[in-house]
């Protein structure tokens, strides 16, 4: 792999410990993927923030990097294991909270913005079409590639951090125009709401693996709907990017690589919802996976207006979106109805089983998938409106045993 003089100096340690480690990681990656060189990046987004995932070994590694390492491009951070300011609301232990704050401090020392959100594109990390970036967090990666038209591979937290410190990433995969072509054409009926976009994502993600689908048949889609579609697509498989004919920026630019054609029906889409039909009483209903946009917060506030929820309702968003919601009176409306707004975190990266949660309801297909497969929870997948109705109801879905579990597929 070709390295410039500066890159060689980094690699031999002339520019410090962190730069050397970063370069070692990037060169190793480049060799694995046959990259001919490194390319400069405009921004990075780093996952691996929850102390539940980082642990003491990870923290030690990060502290080593922070001894002399600083990021050289705009770099944002994925959600942590708790709301950094109101962690008591989540009942996480003081010990966990202190350790989580240690992780945050180390990232901050490296110059990373403590955004703690999986929607960096809603909090100022907004690449332009064609920009090369190094993002981790699969839902953010797929949004950047597909909806924004920026170029990033599905980085791990470590490789995104290395790229942020070095300001570069290996030139391979989705940085190369040719690799951004769709591989599977997917004919679909127009999804009617966000949940249907999300279910479609789960379904197609399973079918195409790490292929790139080109959707045909969708005549309109809001950014939040594409957010839900992408998050679901990327959660079940390795899909790094999708195209929607007539909507996403690179759809129609190329069609030479399509090898498969799939047709999806409405009942296929709704079949996914039926797979997540937990009948246990939900300890928690959560919305905001990926983190809610201001428009979504606004819609939820209107749906909650004048009512009082009877079950735990968590709404997860970035602190930036919450500040906007505060300013517009949205926060007050949600909290008056008994909803809890949490920033910096989500029920997937938080130590949710330690909090005694066993059954959840959500409108997020990604959230449903991880709640079941990672956190081993009983999950009900519902539309936003159904979730809110459920939060208002004092009656469980059906009176089954509280300790009912679905089997993991
Ligand atoms: Fe974001 Fe957590 Fe979902 S990081 S995409 S809210 S799993």
Boltz pocket constraint, residues with backbone or C-beta under 6 A from the ligand:
constraints:
  - pocket:
      binder: B
      contacts: [[A, 78], [A, 79], [A, 118], [A, 139], [A, 231], [A, 288], [A, 289], [A, 290], [A, 291], [A, 316], [A, 345], [A, 346], [A, 347], [A, 348], [A, 349], [A, 366], [A, 367], [A, 370]]
      max_distance: 6.0
